[in-house]
Structure formats: structure tokens, C-alpha cells
């Protein structure tokens, strides 16, 4: 019984691969997380595969660790996809209501979403998600769920999330080679939003920002609609690089300084607050100023937040989201980050921790696990609604499309 309830989320980041296993027993409202592991990522850069062999090795290592932790094999997983190759496009679909009495059924909703998918996608791109924003029945606009209503004509406004076919194939190839199946690909930032945002925040207007190693991604919500999703090619690794250049030290030492002594608030650090490199176990001689490190970090974090603000300006929401900004991901652990975000974005700012979970695993409350946990929540919600029910984010045909033959091929060659 346990095996049937097992839902696995696989978050493939540029710096780490995280796997979370969860289960939901009948009658229980909350999801129970029973396994969570993190291994260093190899073969991945800025969210895309640059070495299949290295990536397969890292993913296999993470899966083996979680299998040992939960004491059973993992056969399939919900997989997060990110990277700056992800693009968005608006699209509309229109269909005639099929039933003679004009009552709108699930099939009509599925048909209108299919009609919206029939857009001219750029060459070599593939649809990952079709996100219905709102429906129109005859002349009544702004409908969230038209099932059960009556009308002759059904329209939908959607946002289509697309990814580069070659990148999708490379990612799925790596996962199939580890011997597991893919439930579906999910845009990572949408999964993150599932784990850290409340429905109230999505209704009022909120931006969730996931600060990763090599990329930062964001999703903007208002009236429970996804207004915008973007992946920015800049992350917390750039903070480490800046510290290394500023202090003329190795990358490894810079990373230790960022994690142990890093702050975004130089005004709160005394000028003569010095730390010896030897205290961090670093090979460098002498000491460094915590204030100087904080100034370097503040400058880079401000730049990342300014890029987030540019994205908000594109959709006319700069400084206009009542529920503010929710910051999550491994890069969000920096001391004083919310303060800097609040000043740059002119919005209330808070850190986003996973909600609605039962677990005795400490990692579950870690900011860097929000995407992997979000993928498990996504899978759990889809199982509850039924694979073809009306979902908040209609799944596109990513797995059915470019990668179907890959799955068959790997099934044939795997022992």
C-alpha cells in the first residue's frame, strides 16, 4: 500500500540535485515527507544539461540515497525543469459547447485548452504547460471554472510555457537512464509556488523568487492567475564569485565566507569587525573585513532584485503586489536578504518555507528544498483531482511529445 502512495519530486539544480519522497494516506489531509536528500550536481549548468554522463551519475546517486532512506525503490518522479531557455506566450482558444442543452462539461474545457495549444510555437520549442487564466462563456468574462455553466461559445485566455526541445530531451534522457519513469515535467518555479504560497497570497498579488545557484526564477500571481514566469541567468554563485574577486581569494574560501559570515546589511556590521581565514579552516593567511564582505554581497543582491523589478515593470506590477515578495531557494539564506528585497522592490518581503507538511526530517524546513517539496505537492494534488480534472495548471504534452520514443528505447535497453 505504501508503494502505491509514494510520490517523488526530483529537483535538478545547477549546484545540487534534491530528491524528496512523500506519501498521503487515505483520510489524511496533510502530506507526509518520508525522505529528503541532496547531492552536489555535476553535468548541469544554468539549469541545462552540459554532460549527460555526469548528470546521470549525480541523479542516480541522489535516488539511491533516498531509496536507502525510505527502504523501497523509486520507480517514477515528478521532475522540475528550469533554465533560461524557458519562454512564455499568450494564447486564446475558442470552441462551441458540445451538449445540446448548452451545459459546459469537462470535455469542453479540455477541448478549449487544446484549441489554445494550437499556436505557432517557435522552431524547436515544445509546450510544457498551458495555464488557463480565465474563461469567457458567451459574453460573460472573468470566469475561473466554467464547468456546469450554460452557454453556446466557450473561450479561454492562457499562458503557454515552452521549453527548447533539445534541452527537454537531454534532461529526460538523463532521468530515463537512471531507470525511473517521469510522471511529468513541471516548471520548477510553479512547483516552488505550490509549497510556499497560500491561496490568499495568490489572490491578493504576490511574486515568489527562487534564488538558486546559477539562476533565479520568479512567478507572479494575482487573482489566483499566473501573470508571469521568468528564469533570470543570475544566482547566488555570482555572490561567491564577487567575494573571491573582491578579496582575491579562492572560490572555495569565498563560499565558506558567504555561508558562515555573509550578510546583505553592511550598515549593521562594524568597520573593524575582522575574521581570520584560519577560523574558517581556509588556507589563506591574514584576515578579512565582514563589513567589506557585506558590501560586496549587498551590491550583487541589489542587482538581482533590480532584475526582478524589471520583470514586474514589464507587466505593470512594480511595487503593486499587496502580498509582496516571497523569497526562497538556497540563495535566500543570506542574512538580511528580505530587508534588501523590501527596499529595492518597494514591497513587503518574507522568506518562503514549505507549508502543510508532516515530517520529522529536518531538511524539510530548509529553504533550498522548497522546489522538490513543491513537486511532491504538485503530484499529490494531481492524483487527488484525477489526471484529467480541471487543474490550476493544465499539464502540457511534454512527456507525450518529444520524449515518448526515448522512454520506449531506454525501457528496451535497460536490464
PENOR-V837844 format. One record per residue. N is the residue number from 1. RES is the residue in three letters. SS is DSSP state (H for helix, E for strand, L for the rest). PSI is psi in whole degrees, 0 to 359 (999 if undefined). Layout:
n | res | ss | psi
N | RES | SS | PSI
N | RES | SS | PSI
//
This chain:
n | res | ss | psi
1 | UNK | L | 318
2 | UNK | H | 318
3 | UNK | H | 320
4 | UNK | H | 329
5 | UNK | H | 356
6 | UNK | E | 126
7 | UNK | E | 129
8 | UNK | E | 136
9 | UNK | E | 131
10 | UNK | E | 111
11 | UNK | E | 110
12 | UNK | E | 101
13 | UNK | L | 175
14 | UNK | L | 331
15 | UNK | L | 334
16 | UNK | E | 152
17 | UNK | E | 128
18 | UNK | E | 135
19 | UNK | E | 131
20 | UNK | E | 132
21 | UNK | E | 133
22 | UNK | E | 165
23 | UNK | E | 152
24 | UNK | L | 111
25 | UNK | L | 154
26 | UNK | L | 137
27 | UNK | L | 347
28 | UNK | L | 136
29 | UNK | L | 322
30 | UNK | L | 150
31 | UNK | E | 139
32 | UNK | E | 124
33 | UNK | E | 122
34 | UNK | E | 350
35 | UNK | E | 139
36 | UNK | E | 122
37 | UNK | E | 159
38 | UNK | E | 131
39 | UNK | E | 153
40 | UNK | E | 140
41 | UNK | L | 138
42 | UNK | L | 149
43 | UNK | L | 9
44 | UNK | E | 133
45 | UNK | E | 128
46 | UNK | L | 39
47 | UNK | L | 359
48 | UNK | E | 155
49 | UNK | E | 127
50 | UNK | L | 348
51 | UNK | L | 112
52 | UNK | H | 314
53 | UNK | H | 310
54 | UNK | H | 319
55 | UNK | H | 317
56 | UNK | H | 317
57 | UNK | H | 315
58 | UNK | H | 316
59 | UNK | H | 317
60 | UNK | H | 317
61 | UNK | H | 316
62 | UNK | H | 317
63 | UNK | H | 318
64 | UNK | H | 318
65 | UNK | H | 317
66 | UNK | H | 327
67 | UNK | H | 320
68 | UNK | H | 324
69 | UNK | H | 320
70 | UNK | H | 350
71 | UNK | L | 26
72 | UNK | L | 157
73 | UNK | L | 151
74 | UNK | L | 128
75 | UNK | L | 336
76 | UNK | E | 161
77 | UNK | E | 152
78 | UNK | E | 127
79 | UNK | E | 129
80 | UNK | E | 141
81 | UNK | E | 137
82 | UNK | L | 195
83 | UNK | L | 155
84 | UNK | L | 0
85 | UNK | L | 351
86 | UNK | L | 130
87 | UNK | E | 162
88 | UNK | E | 151
89 | UNK | E | 138
90 | UNK | E | 147
91 | UNK | E | 151
92 | UNK | E | 149
93 | UNK | E | 145
94 | UNK | E | 133
95 | UNK | E | 161
96 | UNK | E | 141
97 | UNK | L | 131
98 | UNK | L | 328
99 | UNK | L | 141
100 | UNK | L | 324
101 | UNK | L | 2
102 | UNK | L | 9
103 | UNK | E | 131
104 | UNK | L | 127
105 | UNK | L | 175
106 | UNK | H | 322
107 | UNK | H | 323
108 | UNK | H | 319
109 | UNK | H | 317
110 | UNK | H | 321
111 | UNK | H | 319
112 | UNK | H | 325
113 | UNK | H | 321
114 | UNK | H | 320
115 | UNK | H | 323
116 | UNK | H | 331
117 | UNK | H | 341
118 | UNK | L | 51
119 | UNK | L | 166
120 | UNK | L | 99
121 | UNK | L | 148
122 | UNK | L | 156
123 | UNK | L | 140
124 | UNK | L | 18
125 | UNK | E | 156
126 | UNK | E | 146
127 | UNK | E | 128
128 | UNK | E | 313
129 | UNK | E | 145
130 | UNK | E | 113
131 | UNK | E | 107
132 | UNK | E | 128
133 | UNK | E | 306
134 | UNK | E | 160
135 | UNK | E | 157
136 | UNK | E | 126
137 | UNK | E | 115
138 | UNK | L | 250
139 | UNK | L | 6
140 | UNK | E | 117
141 | UNK | E | 173
142 | UNK | E | 25
143 | UNK | E | 134
144 | UNK | L | 318
145 | UNK | L | 104
146 | UNK | L | 356
147 | UNK | L | 130
148 | UNK | L | 345
149 | UNK | L | 167
150 | UNK | E | 144
151 | UNK | L | 177
152 | UNK | L | 325
153 | UNK | E | 131
154 | UNK | E | 127
155 | UNK | E | 155
156 | UNK | E | 141
157 | UNK | E | 129
158 | UNK | E | 163
159 | UNK | E | 127
160 | UNK | E | 122
161 | UNK | E | 126
162 | UNK | E | 151
163 | UNK | E | 159
164 | UNK | E | 125
165 | UNK | H | 316
166 | UNK | H | 321
167 | UNK | H | 321
168 | UNK | H | 316
169 | UNK | H | 317
170 | UNK | H | 317
171 | UNK | H | 312
172 | UNK | H | 325
173 | UNK | H | 315
174 | UNK | H | 318
175 | UNK | H | 317
176 | UNK | H | 327
177 | UNK | H | 343
178 | UNK | L | 353
179 | UNK | L | 7
180 | UNK | L | 163
181 | UNK | E | 160
182 | UNK | E | 121
183 | UNK | E | 310
184 | UNK | E | 164
185 | UNK | E | 137
186 | UNK | E | 134
187 | UNK | E | 121
188 | UNK | H | 317
189 | UNK | H | 330
190 | UNK | H | 323
191 | UNK | H | 318
192 | UNK | H | 315
193 | UNK | H | 323
194 | UNK | H | 325
195 | UNK | H | 338
196 | UNK | H | 344
197 | UNK | L | 148
198 | UNK | L | 162
199 | UNK | H | 325
200 | UNK | H | 316
201 | UNK | H | 316
202 | UNK | H | 329
203 | UNK | H | 313
204 | UNK | H | 322
205 | UNK | L | 115
206 | UNK | E | 153
207 | UNK | E | 129
208 | UNK | E | 131
209 | UNK | E | 121
210 | UNK | E | 110
211 | UNK | E | 103
212 | UNK | L | 192
213 | UNK | L | 303
214 | UNK | L | 345
215 | UNK | L | 158
216 | UNK | E | 134
217 | UNK | E | 155
218 | UNK | E | 152
219 | UNK | E | 135
220 | UNK | E | 130
221 | UNK | E | 146
222 | UNK | E | 137
223 | UNK | L | 38
224 | UNK | L | 12
225 | UNK | E | 150
226 | UNK | E | 115
227 | UNK | E | 327
228 | UNK | E | 141
229 | UNK | E | 138
230 | UNK | E | 145
231 | UNK | E | 120
232 | UNK | E | 135
233 | UNK | L | 50
234 | UNK | L | 132
235 | UNK | L | 196
236 | UNK | H | 344
237 | UNK | H | 328
238 | UNK | H | 330
239 | UNK | H | 314
240 | UNK | H | 315
241 | UNK | H | 318
242 | UNK | H | 320
243 | UNK | H | 317
244 | UNK | H | 317
245 | UNK | H | 317
246 | UNK | H | 319
247 | UNK | H | 357
248 | UNK | L | 54
249 | UNK | L | 174
250 | UNK | L | 158
251 | UNK | H | 319
252 | UNK | H | 317
253 | UNK | H | 320
254 | UNK | H | 320
255 | UNK | H | 318
256 | UNK | H | 318
257 | UNK | H | 317
258 | UNK | H | 314
259 | UNK | H | 317
260 | UNK | H | 324
261 | UNK | H | 0
262 | UNK | L | 139
263 | UNK | E | 151
264 | UNK | L | 3
265 | UNK | L | 81
266 | UNK | H | 332
267 | UNK | H | 341
268 | UNK | H | 1
269 | UNK | L | 133
270 | UNK | L | 148
271 | UNK | L | 323
272 | UNK | L | 23
273 | UNK | L | 97
274 | UNK | E | 147
275 | UNK | E | 134
276 | UNK | E | 138
277 | UNK | H | 324
278 | UNK | H | 330
279 | UNK | H | 335
280 | UNK | H | 1
281 | UNK | L | 24
282 | UNK | L | 150
283 | UNK | L | 344
284 | UNK | L | 150
285 | UNK | L | 162
286 | UNK | L | 202
287 | UNK | E | 174
288 | UNK | E | 159
289 | UNK | E | 125
290 | UNK | H | 330
291 | UNK | H | 317
292 | UNK | H | 318
293 | UNK | H | 316
294 | UNK | H | 323
295 | UNK | H | 319
296 | UNK | H | 313
297 | UNK | H | 316
298 | UNK | H | 316
299 | UNK | H | 316
300 | UNK | H | 320
301 | UNK | H | 321
302 | UNK | H | 318
303 | UNK | H | 317
304 | UNK | H | 317
305 | UNK | H | 327
306 | UNK | H | 323
307 | UNK | H | 323
308 | UNK | H | 317
309 | UNK | H | 323
310 | UNK | H | 318
311 | UNK | H | 323
312 | UNK | H | 324
313 | UNK | H | 324
314 | UNK | H | 328
315 | UNK | L | 15
316 | UNK | L | 30
317 | UNK | L | 13
318 | UNK | L | 121
319 | UNK | L | 16
320 | UNK | L | 25
321 | UNK | L | 105
322 | UNK | L | 326
323 | UNK | L | 1
324 | UNK | L | 209
325 | UNK | E | 134
326 | UNK | E | 120
327 | UNK | E | 133
328 | UNK | E | 183
329 | UNK | L | 164
330 | UNK | H | 325
331 | UNK | H | 349
332 | UNK | H | 1
333 | UNK | H | 354
334 | UNK | L | 134
335 | UNK | E | 129
336 | UNK | L | 8
337 | UNK | H | 315
338 | UNK | H | 324
339 | UNK | H | 314
340 | UNK | H | 315
341 | UNK | H | 318
342 | UNK | H | 317
343 | UNK | H | 316
344 | UNK | H | 316
345 | UNK | H | 350
346 | UNK | L | 46
347 | UNK | L | 155
348 | UNK | L | 140
349 | UNK | E | 140
350 | UNK | E | 165
351 | UNK | E | 142
352 | UNK | L | 110
353 | UNK | L | 153
354 | UNK | L | 143
355 | UNK | L | 173
356 | UNK | L | 45
357 | UNK | E | 155
358 | UNK | E | 129
359 | UNK | L | 149
360 | UNK | L | 18
361 | UNK | L | 122
362 | UNK | H | 326
363 | UNK | H | 336
364 | UNK | H | 333
365 | UNK | H | 14
366 | UNK | L | 134
367 | UNK | H | 332
368 | UNK | H | 352
369 | UNK | H | 6
370 | UNK | H | 326
371 | UNK | H | 313
372 | UNK | H | 319
373 | UNK | H | 320
374 | UNK | H | 324
375 | UNK | H | 322
376 | UNK | H | 317
377 | UNK | H | 318
378 | UNK | H | 310
379 | UNK | H | 319
380 | UNK | H | 316
381 | UNK | H | 321
382 | UNK | H | 322
383 | UNK | H | 321
384 | UNK | H | 317
385 | UNK | H | 343
386 | UNK | L | 144
387 | UNK | L | 332
388 | UNK | L | 13
389 | UNK | L | 170
390 | UNK | L | 117
391 | UNK | L | 159
392 | UNK | L | 329
393 | UNK | L | 102
394 | UNK | E | 128
395 | UNK | E | 136
396 | UNK | L | 188
397 | UNK | L | 35
398 | UNK | L | 315
399 | UNK | L | 325
400 | UNK | L | 334
401 | UNK | L | 257
402 | UNK | L | 336
403 | UNK | L | 4
404 | UNK | H | 315
405 | UNK | H | 330
406 | UNK | H | 316
407 | UNK | H | 312
408 | UNK | H | 317
409 | UNK | H | 314
410 | UNK | H | 326
411 | UNK | H | 323
412 | UNK | H | 323
413 | UNK | H | 342
414 | UNK | L | 143
415 | UNK | L | 999
//
